[in-house]
Amino acid sequence: MAFIITEECINCGACEPECPNQAISAGEERYVIDPEKCTECVGHYDKQQCADVCPVDCCVPDPDHKETKEELMSKFHKLTGK
């Protein structure tokens, strides 16, 4: 499943440069994650980089975008061409 950034976001921007898929961008009120680009870092890292660097733990799984590891890996291949 893709991750989301909750309203607890303090707009520090720590997550944006850590995303290997460039799925994170500044939104109107807080940073946002594009679910079409988020692979939970599958294919790149063993754990989610946004959640790992977030100082307020506001990067969490999005219950509206549930995906299996296989689906995430397929998305990784499509996004990266690898």
C-alpha positions, -999 to +999 in steps of 0.1 A: +000+000+000+011+035-006+020+057+023+003+090+033+015+120+053-009+128+081-020+162+094+007+159+121+032+169+094+053+199+104+065+207+069+101+201+077+107+185+043+130+157+056+110+131+036+110+146+002+147+141-008+146+106+007+119+092-016+136+072-044+105+075-066+101+112-062+065+106-049+067+132-022+060+169-029+049+200-010+012+203-008-010+232+001-010+224+039+016+197+042+037+174+022+018+148+001+027+114-014+015+104-048+001+069-045+008+062-081+045+066-075+048+052-039+062+017-038+069+017+000+105+018-012+101-018-025+128-025-050+150+003-035+153-002+003+142-027+030+121-001+048+102+031+040+127+060+039+100+087+045+089+070+077+125+064+087+135+101+086+102+117+097+107+134+131+070+133+140+061+098+126+035+112+102+044+089+073+020+060+076+004+033+054-026+045+035-055+022+041-071+034+009-043+021-012-036-015-002-011-033-024+007-066-021+045-068-023+042-082-058+020-053-069+046-029-053+074-046-071+055-044-104+050-007-098+087-004-091+096-021-124+072+002-143+085+034-127+122+026-130+123+004-161+145-021-141 
